[in-house]
Amino acid sequence: MIDMSVSVRFRVWVEVGGRHVIGPGGYEILKAVDEVGSISGAARKLSMSYRFIWNYIDRMEKTLGIKLVDAWKGGRGRGGAKLTPEGQALLQYYEEILKEMNEIANKWTQQLTERLKNMGEEGQ
């Protein structure tokens, strides 16, 4: 018998004016900055370069025309970063989109599993 484990999968990203703003990678970056409180700490946590994360955030901000991260310099151990209220909101919106999409994917996974099982029984 064929393995009938069904999975409905998806990948979500948000575009503004046809330009990528946030997807799984951007979400992870903002989430890490929020949790760790610095861009360098987020870079270490995600095994990415500081420059990559800084450029990614900069590109998001320029596309939206909104400041997402407040960063400050302060020498060794004194610098930091935190999400602006807009950055927090973007993170929350993305999480809400994922939650709904996961619910839909789970619904379709269950429905397709049942339908394929029934098709298999009919064919025997």
HELIX and SHEET records of a PDB file:
HELIX    1   1 PRO A   24  VAL A   36  1                                  13    
HELIX    2   2 ILE A   39  LEU A   46  1                                   8    
HELIX    3   3 TYR A   50  LEU A   64  1                                  15    
HELIX    4   4 PRO A   85  GLU A  122  1                                  38    
SHEET    1   A 2 VAL A  14  VAL A  16  0                                        
SHEET    2   A 2 ARG A  19  ILE A  22 -1                                        
SHEET    1   B 2 VAL A  69  TRP A  72  0                                        
SHEET    2   B 2 GLY A  80  LEU A  83 -1                                        
END                                                                             
